[in-house]
C-alpha cells in the first residue's frame, strides 16, 4: 500500500471518528480525503496519467 493510500484511509478514519463530535466537520474531512487525490490526478496531462498507471501496474507485481 502506498503512503498516499495510507493517508487517504487515515483521513477517512479521522472523519468517521469526528462524526461523534461534529457531523459537518467529519463530512468535510472525508470529502477532502477523497477529493484532493482525485483533483490532483485529473490535473495531470494524459501522458503523465499513462506514466502513473504504468508505474502503479509495475508495483502490483512486487
Residue pairs with C-beta under 8 A, 6 or more apart in sequence:
2 59
4 37
7 33
8 33
8 34
8 37
10 33
11 29
11 30
11 32
11 33
12 30
12 33
12 34
14 29
15 26
15 27
15 28
15 29
15 30
15 33
16 26
16 30
17 26
18 25
18 26
18 29
19 26
41 49
41 52
44 52
